[in-house]
């Protein structure tokens, strides 16, 4: 009840911020000039706003995007507003293991530090289809793509921490939709099956996977004593290009729940808060909503399920990877 009250009224939580806070507000006064961040899907929607606000705070932003033309247009837009912004674009198709590996190689070749990785890109409510690697497309894009990307860039983040002494941060964009998934959370035995596929539950499954991935990676990094935090966030309800597969339904719902929806600057706030705010130093394996820590579903807190997903993801990637 308190959560709904805060959401509707915008009343701030313990962090001092709430559902009405914007990305600029939650990062006010923060100097990120010594930081480099990768943002997947940073060319549109809340990803673009995240890129813009991080650039505004001095962060060197690398936008990973499938549509390079659109990403370069986004870069121009940011540079028009912020002449001193440092923004670069690299091609990244999270639905393609080959593209993910190429992106990681291209980024590492730039010889930059990597302080922040924001796994932002995603697709939603898609009709059943398989990726070019033969993986159900929502699971492939939202989870497997980011799982592999994070693994390929983790050594770079660890080395950056050693070199700079600055804590690394990984942020996975999940969703409140993680509560609406399949029975038992993840369809491990039928992950790529058309039979029984439900576009909404498949999306929820992929968003549950984002939280489980963050929690298990955090556990492993803590065991290693690595100074990198991993958290997940729910950005809120925002009408973005993600809804292209359900535009009629979403517009109908928005008409009856207008008080629950955020604009894009508000939608990017929680991501920017978790990625940049000094208050989050050392905070890891948490789930944030409206810039405040919240308790996710029981599935999302299941450590055994997180470990099982970790092993399953590795096996799935190995099974489809080409030599």
Secondary structure, 3 states (H helix, E strand, C coil): CHHHHHHHHCCCCCCCCCCCCCHHHHCCCCCCCCCEEEEECCCCHHHHHHHHHHHHCCCEEEEEECCHHHHHHHHHHHHHHCCCCEEEEEECCCCCHHHHHHHHHHHHHCCCCCCEEEECCCCCCCCCCECCCCCEHHHHHHHHHHHHHHHHHHHHHHHHHHHHCCCEEEEEECCHHHHCCECCECCHHHCCCCCCCCHHHHHHHHHHHHHHHHHHHHHHHHHHCCCEEEEEEECCEECCHHHHHHHHHHHHHHHHCHHHEECHHHHCHHHHHHHHCHHHCCCCCCEEECCEEECCCCCCCCHHHHHHHHHHHHHHHHHHCCC
